């Protein structure tokens, strides 16, 4: 059965709460959904989120990559030869990992639909519920404490606190959140590259000395400063999680070689799809590194793929799959849903997406 067509859909949907980090502030999810259609009319879906400040990917750029390079590499080819099709996508263009991830996931989704099984079954797993953390957007101590209480009352037991916007006040923010939720909620920090190495060590040691029981610290310094990342890791006790420093296998190899981090956050839109993501998880585990799977600000398409990966492969810590939870409404029909602190995967074949709502909204910066 051949691939008949590759379509793209520009989507934009509002968030119920602004999402603020050390890198950006957004009130919408703006993304490109890719649809791979076989000759029988079955469709598989994947997603390329627009995240200028992290990956540099844009809707327009991803759409051009899919239209001009990836679609021609697939159209008319055998849809059932999944490994060959995904390999062709990886070879077709340098970089453009978000676009490649969207097509890679769409091919996996289509393969699962053609077999009549959920994507998690295609990946080798059976679980349909995956725990997730939830993010506390960057803000002042009072607002963060209030948000933390609300998230705890909604059933979340792992909170990811965004820091890095103001190193001098970050200890007070962490202290306020811990006081608000008590000892039974896990708290992890994400600086999104916002600290210098010296600031990172000062803040993290302050947190350790205060006994605030933090689980881990994600990407404390600039992604290219692996010497700085290693310097921080060597001087604090808390586990350091590399996120923006690791896009592909070569990046992870270098982090391992330098002993720059204790854990890695694997994201489909960074690494180019499920094939590379599985390699990263295997490589990290083989070298004794902890793992989580994360997402950008994505729709249920991208989060569903990431959650399916976690359900099949597992991670050493609770993964970061709350992106679609932030949506005021979903731009797709079907797919995942949230039940408290769990992502619930559908019983339907593939990702369970039945419809994509086109929007007229232009890509945002």
ZINORUR-V805121 format. One record per residue. N is the residue number from 0. PSI is psi in radians with two decimals (999 if undefined). OMEGA is omega in radians with two decimals (none if undefined). BURIAL is b if it has 16 or more other C-alpha atoms within 10 Angstrom, else e. Layout:
N_PSI_OMEGA_BURIAL ; N_PSI_OMEGA_BURIAL
//
This chain:
0_2.21_-3.04_e ; 1_2.83_3.00_b ; 2_2.13_-3.04_b ; 3_-0.56_-2.99_b ; 4_2.63_3.00_b ; 5_2.08_-3.10_b ; 6_2.76_3.05_e ; 7_2.59_-3.13_b ; 8_2.10_3.05_b ; 9_2.19_-3.09_b ; 10_2.56_2.99_b ; 11_2.31_3.13_b ; 12_2.51_-3.09_b ; 13_2.68_2.99_b ; 14_2.65_3.08_b ; 15_-0.32_-3.14_e ; 16_2.39_3.09_e ; 17_2.47_-3.14_e ; 18_2.03_-3.01_b ; 19_2.27_3.06_b ; 20_-3.11_3.08_b ; 21_-0.28_-3.10_b ; 22_-0.51_-3.02_e ; 23_2.94_3.00_e ; 24_2.30_3.12_e ; 25_2.63_3.08_b ; 26_0.11_-3.13_e ; 27_2.77_2.85_b ; 28_2.08_3.11_b ; 29_2.16_-2.93_b ; 30_2.84_3.06_b ; 31_2.15_3.03_b ; 32_2.25_3.12_b ; 33_2.37_-3.14_b ; 34_2.09_3.08_b ; 35_2.14_-3.01_b ; 36_2.29_3.09_b ; 37_3.08_-3.05_b ; 38_-0.28_3.07_e ; 39_-0.04_-3.14_e ; 40_0.08_3.05_e ; 41_2.56_-3.10_e ; 42_2.47_2.95_b ; 43_2.53_-3.03_b ; 44_2.55_3.02_b ; 45_2.99_-2.97_b ; 46_2.42_3.05_b ; 47_1.64_-3.10_b ; 48_2.53_3.07_b ; 49_1.99_-3.14_b ; 50_1.41_-3.05_b ; 51_-0.77_-2.97_e ; 52_-0.19_-3.12_e ; 53_-1.14_-3.11_e ; 54_-0.34_-3.03_b ; 55_0.01_-3.11_e ; 56_2.47_3.07_b ; 57_2.80_3.08_b ; 58_-0.82_-3.10_b ; 59_-0.75_-3.13_e ; 60_-0.77_3.12_b ; 61_-0.70_-3.13_b ; 62_-0.72_3.11_b ; 63_-0.72_3.13_e ; 64_-0.80_-3.14_b ; 65_-0.83_-3.06_b ; 66_-0.81_-2.95_e ; 67_-0.44_-3.03_e ; 68_-0.82_-3.02_e ; 69_-0.76_3.13_b ; 70_-0.81_3.11_b ; 71_-0.46_3.12_e ; 72_-0.22_-3.06_b ; 73_-0.64_-3.01_b ; 74_2.27_-3.13_b ; 75_-0.10_3.13_e ; 76_2.90_-3.10_b ; 77_2.06_-3.12_b ; 78_-0.42_-3.07_b ; 79_-0.23_3.12_b ; 80_1.28_-2.97_e ; 81_-0.78_-3.08_e ; 82_-0.72_3.14_e ; 83_-0.70_-3.13_e ; 84_-0.75_3.14_b ; 85_-0.64_3.09_b ; 86_-0.67_3.11_e ; 87_-0.66_3.09_e ; 88_-0.78_-3.12_b ; 89_-0.59_-3.11_b ; 90_-0.32_-2.93_e ; 91_-0.46_-3.02_b ; 92_2.58_3.04_e ; 93_2.46_-3.14_e ; 94_-2.53_3.13_e ; 95_0.75_-3.03_b ; 96_-0.58_-3.13_b ; 97_-0.77_3.09_b ; 98_-0.75_3.12_b ; 99_-0.66_3.11_b ; 100_-0.74_-3.13_b ; 101_-0.78_-3.13_b ; 102_-0.72_3.10_b ; 103_-0.84_-3.14_b ; 104_-0.71_3.11_b ; 105_-0.68_3.10_b ; 106_-0.73_3.08_b ; 107_-0.75_3.12_b ; 108_-0.79_3.13_b ; 109_-0.74_3.13_b ; 110_-0.75_3.11_b ; 111_-0.71_3.11_b ; 112_-0.69_-3.13_b ; 113_-0.49_3.08_b ; 114_-0.19_3.14_e ; 115_0.49_-3.11_e ; 116_2.68_3.01_b ; 117_2.71_-3.14_b ; 118_-0.66_-3.13_b ; 119_-0.60_3.11_b ; 120_-0.68_3.08_b ; 121_-0.61_-3.12_b ; 122_-0.09_3.05_b ; 123_0.17_-3.14_e ; 124_3.07_3.14_b ; 125_-0.31_-3.07_e ; 126_2.50_3.12_e ; 127_0.11_3.07_b ; 128_2.28_-3.10_b ; 129_2.15_3.10_b ; 130_2.61_3.09_b ; 131_2.72_2.91_b ; 132_-3.11_2.98_b ; 133_2.48_-3.05_b ; 134_2.45_2.92_b ; 135_1.92_-3.10_b ; 136_2.62_-3.12_b ; 137_2.46_-3.14_b ; 138_-2.94_3.11_b ; 139_2.96_-3.01_e ; 140_-0.70_-3.11_b ; 141_-0.83_-3.14_e ; 142_-0.69_3.13_e ; 143_-0.71_3.12_b ; 144_-0.73_3.13_b ; 145_-0.75_3.12_e ; 146_-0.68_-3.13_b ; 147_-0.75_3.10_b ; 148_-0.76_-3.12_b ; 149_-0.79_3.13_e ; 150_-0.68_3.09_b ; 151_-0.75_-3.14_b ; 152_-0.38_3.09_e ; 153_-0.02_3.04_e ; 154_0.00_3.13_e ; 155_2.32_-3.12_b ; 156_-0.06_3.06_b ; 157_2.06_-3.11_b ; 158_2.32_3.09_b ; 159_1.89_-3.05_b ; 160_2.11_3.10_b ; 161_2.14_3.09_b ; 162_-2.95_3.07_b ; 163_-0.09_3.10_b ; 164_-0.37_-3.08_b ; 165_1.64_-3.05_b ; 166_-0.59_-3.09_b ; 167_-0.49_-3.11_e ; 168_-0.01_-3.03_e ; 169_-0.65_3.11_b ; 170_-0.74_3.12_b ; 171_-0.63_3.10_e ; 172_-0.81_-3.14_b ; 173_-0.74_-3.14_b ; 174_-0.71_-3.13_b ; 175_-0.71_3.13_b ; 176_-0.75_3.11_b ; 177_-0.74_3.12_b ; 178_-0.58_-3.09_e ; 179_-0.60_-3.02_b ; 180_-0.20_3.14_b ; 181_-3.02_-2.98_e ; 182_-0.19_-2.97_e ; 183_-0.03_3.12_e ; 184_2.28_3.08_b ; 185_2.42_3.11_b ; 186_2.26_3.02_b ; 187_2.69_-3.08_b ; 188_2.54_3.05_b ; 189_1.93_-3.12_b ; 190_-0.18_3.12_b ; 191_0.78_3.07_b ; 192_0.22_-2.93_b ; 193_-0.23_-3.11_b ; 194_2.70_2.85_b ; 195_2.85_3.09_b ; 196_-0.75_-3.14_b ; 197_-0.71_3.07_e ; 198_-0.74_-3.13_b ; 199_-0.84_-3.13_b ; 200_-0.73_-3.14_b ; 201_-0.81_-3.11_b ; 202_-0.80_-3.08_b ; 203_-0.72_3.09_b ; 204_-0.63_3.08_b ; 205_-0.71_3.11_e ; 206_-0.74_3.13_b ; 207_-0.78_-3.12_e ; 208_-0.55_-3.13_e ; 209_-0.10_3.11_e ; 210_0.73_-3.04_e ; 211_0.03_3.00_b ; 212_1.07_3.12_b ; 213_2.44_-3.06_b ; 214_-0.79_-3.07_b ; 215_2.91_3.08_b ; 216_2.15_-3.06_b ; 217_2.32_3.02_b ; 218_1.21_-3.09_b ; 219_-0.50_-3.02_b ; 220_3.05_-3.10_b ; 221_2.49_-3.00_b ; 222_-0.54_-3.12_b ; 223_-0.14_-3.11_e ; 224_1.23_-3.14_e ; 225_-0.54_3.04_b ; 226_-0.75_3.11_e ; 227_-0.68_3.11_b ; 228_-0.77_3.10_b ; 229_-0.67_3.13_b ; 230_-0.75_3.10_b ; 231_-0.84_-3.11_b ; 232_-0.62_-3.09_b ; 233_-0.27_-3.00_e ; 234_0.03_3.11_e ; 235_2.82_3.13_e ; 236_-0.51_-3.11_e ; 237_2.49_3.08_b ; 238_2.42_3.09_b ; 239_2.23_-3.10_b ; 240_2.12_3.09_b ; 241_2.25_3.08_b ; 242_-1.43_-3.08_b ; 243_-0.31_3.10_b ; 244_-0.25_-3.08_b ; 245_1.87_3.01_b ; 246_-0.83_-3.01_b ; 247_-3.06_-3.07_b ; 248_-0.72_3.12_b ; 249_-0.70_3.09_e ; 250_-0.80_-3.12_b ; 251_-0.69_3.09_b ; 252_-0.74_-3.13_b ; 253_-0.69_3.08_e ; 254_-0.76_3.11_b ; 255_-0.78_-3.11_b ; 256_-0.70_-3.10_e ; 257_-0.07_-3.04_e ; 258_0.79_-3.00_b ; 259_-0.34_-3.10_b ; 260_2.80_3.13_b ; 261_-0.36_-3.04_b ; 262_2.91_3.09_b ; 263_2.48_3.07_b ; 264_1.98_-3.10_b ; 265_2.20_3.13_b ; 266_2.33_-3.08_b ; 267_-0.74_-3.08_b ; 268_-0.30_3.04_b ; 269_-0.72_-2.95_b ; 270_-0.27_3.08_b ; 271_0.14_3.03_b ; 272_-3.04_-3.02_b ; 273_-0.62_-3.13_b ; 274_-0.93_-3.13_b ; 275_-0.62_3.13_b ; 276_-0.73_3.12_b ; 277_-0.68_3.10_b ; 278_-0.75_3.13_e ; 279_-0.77_3.13_b ; 280_-0.76_3.14_b ; 281_-0.75_-3.12_e ; 282_-0.80_3.13_b ; 283_-0.81_-3.13_b ; 284_-0.71_-3.13_b ; 285_-0.44_-3.13_e ; 286_0.29_3.03_e ; 287_0.26_3.10_e ; 288_2.56_3.01_b ; 289_2.79_-3.08_b ; 290_2.56_2.81_b ; 291_2.84_3.00_b ; 292_2.32_-3.11_b ; 293_-3.03_3.10_b ; 294_2.80_2.95_b ; 295_-2.91_2.97_b ; 296_1.74_-2.98_b ; 297_2.91_3.08_b ; 298_-3.13_3.07_b ; 299_-0.29_3.10_b ; 300_-1.02_-3.12_b ; 301_-0.72_-3.14_b ; 302_-0.64_3.11_b ; 303_-0.69_3.10_b ; 304_-0.77_3.13_b ; 305_-0.74_3.14_b ; 306_-0.63_3.09_b ; 307_-0.69_3.08_b ; 308_-0.80_3.13_b ; 309_-0.76_-3.13_b ; 310_-0.58_-3.11_b ; 311_-0.69_-2.99_b ; 312_-0.51_-3.08_e ; 313_2.77_3.06_b ; 314_2.86_-3.08_b ; 315_-0.33_3.10_e ; 316_2.84_3.12_b ; 317_2.33_-3.06_b ; 318_3.02_-3.00_b ; 319_1.46_-2.96_b ; 320_0.54_-3.05_b ; 321_0.05_-2.98_b ; 322_-0.82_-3.10_b ; 323_-0.31_3.06_b ; 324_-0.49_-3.10_b ; 325_-0.21_-3.08_b ; 326_2.36_3.03_b ; 327_-0.59_3.01_e ; 328_2.72_-3.06_e ; 329_2.37_3.09_b ; 330_0.08_3.09_b ; 331_2.77_3.06_b ; 332_2.31_-3.10_e ; 333_-2.98_-3.14_b ; 334_-2.73_-3.06_b ; 335_2.85_2.90_b ; 336_2.89_3.12_b ; 337_2.37_3.04_b ; 338_1.63_-3.03_e ; 339_-2.16_-3.10_b ; 340_0.41_-3.14_b ; 341_2.46_2.92_b ; 342_2.21_-3.13_b ; 343_2.05_3.12_b ; 344_2.60_-3.11_b ; 345_2.71_3.00_b ; 346_-0.28_-3.07_e ; 347_2.78_3.13_b ; 348_2.61_3.10_b ; 349_-2.38_3.08_b ; 350_-0.13_3.13_b ; 351_0.28_3.13_b ; 352_2.22_-3.12_b ; 353_-0.31_-3.09_e ; 354_2.51_3.07_e ; 355_2.26_-3.11_b ; 356_1.95_3.07_e ; 357_2.52_3.04_e ; 358_2.82_3.12_e ; 359_0.09_-3.08_e ; 360_2.33_3.11_e ; 361_2.67_3.12_e ; 362_2.45_-3.14_e ; 363_2.81_3.02_e ; 364_999_none_e
//
